[in-house]
Amino acid sequence: MKMNHVGIMVADMDKAVEFYTKALGLEVVMGNTQVIEERETAIGRMCIAVFGEGFQGFNIAHLITSDGIGVELFAMKEHQPRHIVDFTRLGIFHFCLQTDDFDGVIARTSQFGGKVRMDIMRYHPEDDSKQAKMVYLEDPFGNLFELYSHSYAETYASNYE
């Protein structure tokens, strides 16, 4: 099994594309495209099946990470003003990106309207040979994402205190 893509709800497509490309370094595969509710096309019928009757339409953009994972940005015509994470509810609450430019991504996250949610943490602060770092961040719309300095396997290859 391989990861293919993740879909993220945003409020402003232009701001979202700017954030995800300039702050996080993703590339645009398909730019800002409007989707309306209709039954004449396969995409129209699929959207009705997913979002239900009366979804009012949305804008979508398709981006890609440097390792080929897709990121679909959705800006629904009708939406709440900001994503509020409720840690008591079941479901996905974040995604994680890995970068060689850890400090740069953190700085650009703030520069382009995101938020740093915590201090940078090391998984193994007691062992200087294990430098894996992480931090939780938010995009400009309140969507949580985690940032890793090392691969998932490198980060969790050892027990941590």
Summary of the structure (lengths in Angstrom):
residues: 161
radius of gyration: 17.6
end to end distance: 30.4
largest distance: 60.6
contacts: 411
relative contact order: 0.19
helix: 22%
strand: 29%
